[in-house]
Amino acid sequence: TRWVAEHGEPIRTGDVRGDPRYLEADPAIRSELAVPLKIGERVIGALNVESFVADAFNEHDQRLLTTVANVAAVSIHNAQLLQETNLSRDRLAELSRRLVEAHEQESRAIGRELHDQIGQMLTALKLTLEIALHLPPPLAAPKIAQAQDLVSELLGRVSALSLRLRPPMLDDLGLVPAL
């Protein structure tokens, strides 16, 4: 069986006692038929039958066992593919879950930033402009300058927030490398 698995060729031995490939000779065993289990050209194992009778197996038996081995190899291969598919599906589900979690965390962070920083700055800008409206022009000028500084800072923060929402690296490299 080991020789068949290593060489990918069938063996039909009428008397195992005289065959040097038969290493573990059970004194009761007389004949053996072994065929490889193959997926394409790759040997994944061997199917073996033994008999207490000498010359128990013929060409027809070998063809039949080869057919059984081929069906078994296809079944084993399909089971392996199904297992790989299930593992890939599970990994994809886990990655999707993590992606949704990351998106939710980022949304919460952006929401906090909008509320805490930009919202407060807009409120300060509104109050500054309202105060400037009620001041005489010479006293309003510093308040208007202060309002302009707030607008510049707001523009910078909104720009930074926009970059966080859609980093240029995403457009340059694509999703997977950017992650």
Salt bridges, closest charged atoms under 4 A:
GLU6 OE2 - ARG2 NE 3.06
ASP15 OD2 - ARG30 NH2 3.14
ASP19 OD2 - ARG21 NH2 2.87
GLU59 OE1 - ARG12 NH1 3.21
GLU59 OE2 - ARG63 NH1 3.95
ASP90 OD1 - ARG89 NH2 3.42
GLU94 OE2 - ARG97 NH2 2.39
GLU101 OE2 - ARG97 NH1 2.32
GLU106 OE2 - ARG164 NH2 3.06
GLU113 OE1 - ARG164 NH1 2.40
ASP116 OD1 - HIS115 ND1 2.93
GLU130 OE2 - LYS126 NZ 3.58
GLU153 OE2 - ARG157 NH2 3.06
ASP171 OD1 - ARG166 NH2 2.52
